[in-house]
């Protein structure tokens, strides 16, 4: 039984299983309940979404109890970090409880994830915990049975390295440009959390006076054109904030002559557009969250990250869409592979995440009474918002670059 969180990912599982000579059958929750509801013959399996498993948990439990299973069977949880388990709030973590119950009879449970941590300080299914006590106090560390760090995959040629281009700039707040009292904040050096968040909201606006988003998008377009000189089928991904924002960014790319597919969860045609992009039907894919996790398109070589979501989980999931290889490209490129590129506003948190994306950091669950901030949250190192702004020099429009799998410290500005 294979469990996954999204229908587009389920289709990828069906295709991957077919290449191995296996048949995965999506379960039809609307169908009747015959005796052979769960096919468990050799070489066959059942495919369910986490949402369906949670909604029809009792029905599936009855079917599993009634149907004799010949031999051992395997339960697979794709992107297992979605399966948080909270005994105090079972409704809030229904996916995790459903998987735990339905996989009780499995001989083996396999949890797969590229981002083995959560932002809510919860553990997840199919994960062992070991008690630790470090400088932050007591906790439980999630211990994987197998962990492969991205930098090892880069060295082996299994994935591409990433190079980052962070678009810096001044952000104007609330007043006209010619007003001597206008409030200006440097994007990469702002330390006050509320101002950092305000800066990013303004920076991603495609029509804003500062032009940070527009400059970033044009830089990404030019880079994709250069990449296509050696990889003709390469494509790009834009991660947007919401549907309206995605539409404006898609319009800008279309005006430049690009073929663009816009996808979001409210569009019934989104799965078809995703499949068309994977097949090479468009230059750019503009999305909100449908392509940030599990989406497999090895032709992706450029990512423009233009959203206000700054958690490490979402950022790493989005940028690693561009590291995947296929057999054809692997046969044509030397090791290490040619890099893919990430363009993003020079937000301090995003820069920090970029520095460590090639490392697998341990996920430690802390006791709730400690009141520690959730993973991926930001503090407010700037302190009181009334303190005077410590600004950058006037060259704050530069691109900050990071190259290769070993990312340097961002203590000084550079291009």
N, C-alpha and C positions, 0 to 999 in steps of 0.2 A: 504494500500500500504506500503510495506516494502522496504526501500532503504538501501543498504549496499555497502561496498567498495571493496569486493573481492569475487570471485566465491566460494572459499572454505568456506567462512563465510555464503554465501547464502545457501549452502547445509545444514549447521547446522540449519539455520532458518527453512528450509523445514521440517527437522526431528523434531525440537522442536514444530512446529505448529501441525504436525501430532499427537504428543503425547497429544495435547490438543483438538483433534478432528477437527482441522482446516486444510484447504487446501490452501497452497501458490503455486501459479502458476508462474514460471519464465516467463517473457515476452520475446518472440522471436522477436527481432528487425528485423530479415531478412524476417519475414512473411508478408503476405498481411495485409490490413487494413480493416477487416470486422467490422460490427456494434458491435459485442460483443468482441471487442479488449480488453476491461478492465472488467473482470468479477467482479461484485460487489454484488453477492448474499450473503446471510447470511452464515457465516462460511467459506467464501472464500476470497482470497486476491491475490494481484499481487506483485511479487518480482522483483525488478530492482536493477542494480548496479548504483552507482553514475555516472560512466563514460557513461553508456548507456543513463541514464536520461539526461545528459548534451548534448550528441551527437544528441539525438532524441527529444529534448525538445519541439520543435514546433509541431511535429507529435503527441506527447503525449498530449500536450495542446489541440489540435484539437479534439482528441479522447475523452478527458474528457469533453469538451464542448458539443460534440454531443451526448454523452451517458447519459441518465437520471440516476441519482443515487438514489436508493430507500433507504431512511433513512440516518442516520449519518454514516460517515466512518472515519477511523483513519489512519494517516500517521506516520510511525515510521522511524526514522533516527538512524541507528546503527553506533556507533562510531561517534557521531555527531560533534566532534571536527574537523573532516575532512571538514566540510561544512563552511569554512571561507567565510566571506562576505566583499568585499572591493569595495565600489561604484566607486572608482577611477580606479580600474583595474578589471572590470567584467570578462575579459577573463581568468585572473589568478585565479579567484575564481568561475569558471563556475559551479562546483558542488553545491556550496551553493546557487547560483542564481537559478539553475534548481530546486532544492528541494523547495526553497521558492515559486517559481511560480507554480509548480505542486501540492503543498499541500495547495494552497489557499482555495480550497473548502472543505477541511477536517474540521470536527467538532473539532478535537483535534490533535495536533502535539506532538509526544513524542520523545524526543532526549535522547539517551542512550550513556553513555561513562564511561570508567574506568579511563580515563586521561583527565579531563575537562579543558585543557589549550592548548595553541598553542605556537610555538616558534617564530611566526612572528608578535605578538602583534595585532592580529585581533580577532574580535568577531566571533561567529558562530551562525548558525540558531537555532531556538527553545530555545533560551537562553535569560533570562531577564537581564537587566543591571541596576545597581544603581550607581549614581554618588557618588564618595568618594573623600576625600582630606586627605592624610596622610603625613608622614614624607618625602615621595618621590614626593609629589605634587598632583595635580589633576589627576583623572582617572575614569574609569568605571569598576565596579566589576561585574563579572558574578555571578548571584545568582541562584543556582539550586532549583527546587521545592522539591527535595528529595536528600539528601546526606548521604551516609552511609560510615563511615571511615573504612579502612581495619582493624584497631585494634579492632573495635567493632565486625566485622565479625569473627576475630580470636577468640575473647572472647566467641562468640556464637557457635563456632565450625563449622561455614559455610565455612571457608577457613582455609588453613594451615598457621602457622607462617613460616617465612624464617630465616635461619641462613646463614651468609655470611662468605666465606673464601677468603680473598684477598691475592694473592700471591705477596709478595714484592720481591725486588731484585735490584741489581745494573745494569745499562744499559750502555754498552760500545758504544761509538760513533766514527766511522771513522778510528780507528787505531788498531793495533795488541795488544793482551793482554799483551805481554811482553814489550811494549813500555812504558817507565815511563811517557811520556807526553800524554798518551791516555786520552780522555775525558770520564769521568764516572759520571753518574747522578743517584741518588737514586729515585726509582720509586715513592714511597709514599710521599716523602718530597719535591719534586721539585715544586717550586712556580712560576717559570717563564713560562708563557703560551706556548711559542714556544717550550721550552725544554720539558714541560709536554707532548705536542702533539707528539714530536719526540720520547720520551720515550715509549709512548703507541704503536706507530707504530712498534717500534723494539720489544717490549715485546710480541706482539701477533704472531710474526714469529715462526712457529713451529721448524725451523731448526737453530734458532739464537744461537750464542755462549752462551748467558746468560741462555738459556734454561727455561725462565720463562713460556712460553706458554706450553712447553712440561711437565714441573713439574705440572702446573695447570691442564692439561688434565689428567695426571696420577692420581692426587689427586681426581679429579672428578670421574674417573673410580672406584677407590677404594671405594669411598663413595657410589656409586651406588650399588656396590657389597654388602656393609653392609646393605643398605636400603632394598635390595631384601631378606634379611633374614627374615624380617617381612612383606614385601610387594612384593611377588614374581613377580608380573607383572610390577614392576616399570620400567620406562625408563628415558632416559636423552636427553637433548637438547643442542646442540652446536650452538651458534650464531656467524657466521663468517663474515669476512669483504667483500669478493667478491667471485666469482665462483671459481677462482683458489685457493684462500686461503681455501675455504670450501672443495675443493677436497683433498688438502694436509692433512687437519685435519681428514677427513673421512678415508683417507688411513692409518693414524696412528692408528685410532681406529680399523680398519679392521685387521691390522697387529697384534693387541693384541687379536684377536679372536672374536671381537664384530660383531654383525649384525648391519649394518648401512644403513640408507636411507638418501641420499643426495637430497635435494629439492631446486629448485630456480625457478624464474619466467620465465626463458627461456626454461624450460623443460616441454614439453607437458604432460609427465607422472607424474608431481609433484602432482596434485590432488589425483591420485591413490595411490602414495606413502604416502601422508599425511593420507589418509583413512586407509591404511594398518598399519601405525604406531599407529594410534588411536586404532586399533583393536588388537594391541600387536604383530605385525609382525616383529619388529626390536628392538634392545636394545637402539640404539641412532638415533636421528634425527639431521642431520647437515643442517643448513639453513642460509640464508643471511637475508631475511626480511619477508619471507612468514609466519613465526610462531611467529612474534613479537606482533601481535595484533589480538585479537578475536579468535585465535586458541584454541580449546577446547579439551584437552587430559588429563583427571584427573590422568592418570598413570604417568605423568611427575613428577619426584621428584628431579632431579638434573639439574641445568642449568650451562653451562660453557660459560661465556660471553667473547668472543674473537674478538671484533670488535673495530674500532676506533670511532664509534658513541657514544658520551658521553652525549647527551641531556637527560634530566630527563624523557621526554616522552618515548623515545625509550627504555631506561634502565628499567623503571618501567613496560612497556608493556612486555618486554622480560622476566623479572624475575617472573612476576605474572602468566606466563603460568604454573608455578609449585605450585600454591596455591589451585588449584581447587579440589573439592571433588566429588565423586559420591556416590550413595546410598549404594552400597555394602561396600565401605571402611568406610563410616560414621557409619555403623552398627557395625563395628569391632573395631573402635578406640575410646579411651576416648577423652574428651574435657579438655584442648585444644588438638588439633590434633597433631600427630607427625609431626615434621618440614620437610620441603623441604630445599634444599641446593643450594646456588649460589656460584660459583667459578668465580673469575674475577681478572685481574691484579690490583695491589694496586694503581690505578690511583686516585689522590686526588678528582677529580670530581665524580667518581663513588662511592667512599667512602662517600662523602657528600650526594649523592642521596640515598644511602642505609640507612643512618641515619634517613631519613625522609619519607621512603616509606609508613609507616603505617598512615601518617597524610595527610588529605586533605587540601592542602594549597589553599588560595583564588587566583583566576586568575583575575588580575587587568590589564586592557588595558590602556596604557598611551598615551597621545597626541604625535604624531610623532615628533613634533618640540623639544620635550625634549631630543631626541637623546639617550634614554636609551637603554642598550643592550637587545637583545631579550631573552625571557625566555630560560634557559638552556645554554646560552652562558657563557663563562668564561672570567674574566678579567685577568690582568697580575700583580698579587700582587708582583711579584719579581722585577718589574721595569726594569731598564736598563739591557739588556742581558750581558753587559760586567762586571757586578758585579761578584765577586768571588763566586763560588758555596759553599753553606753551607751544608756540607754532613752529612749523618747519621753516626751512629757507624757502625762497620764492620759486624754487624749481620743482614744486610739488606736482607737476604734471607728468612726471617721468614714469616709464615702465620699470617695475622691479622684476628681475628675472631670477629664476632658480633652475638649474640644469642638473639632469642626471639623477640616479637613484639615491645617491648620498647627498642630502640637502644641507646646505650650509646654514649657519646662524644668521638671522636677519637683524643683527644689532646695528648694522650701518646700511645706509641707502646705497643702491648701486643699480646699474643698468646693464 
